[in-house]
Amino acid sequence: MAEPVQTPVSGTPFARTRRVMTPGTDPALLLHVFDGHPRGFWGRGDRWVAWGGALGEVTVPESDPDRFARVREAAARLLGTEGAPLADGTPRLFGGFSFLERPEPNGSWAAFPPARFVLPGAMVFGGPEGCTLVVQRFAGGDAEAEAEADRLVVALRDAG
């Protein structure tokens, strides 16, 4: 049975974030900015989040009855237990699980592993109160987070 793969792009523990208000941002703009990179969207009611980029990911390459616990443990290692959480809580990983005991080798889900979760580098949260861009980095990435937030603010403005 293969171990979950955790692939941080750079160091741990997770610690750095920068928030910028981006009024009226369309979630499709962030998805466009991250074309060719991991990205996704989730929405419910009048709230949504678009995310792009990957600081790391957790993947369970083979079907495993304990995949839920294995992902939870690998995610804790990826994030580091000593890192400071974001102001509003724990960093969020986006992804999902296969609920098939043995995923079909053909079909629309053939390219997806039994479990894969991504720790995004950037997210835009939208709701009735407006939009907020959040850029995350591992400890020591302060300057990188600042530069990426500045770049994304310009890219979102220019794409709109």
Buried (B, 14 or more C-beta within 10 A) or exposed (E): EEEBEBBBBEBBBBBBBBBBEBEEBBBEBBBBBBEEBBBBBEEEEEEBBBBBBBBBBBBBBBBBEEBEEBBEBBBEBBBBEEBEEBEEEEBBBBBEBBEEEEBEEEEEEEEBBBBBBBBBBBBBBBEEEEBBBBBBBBBEBEEBBBEBBEEBBEBBEEEE
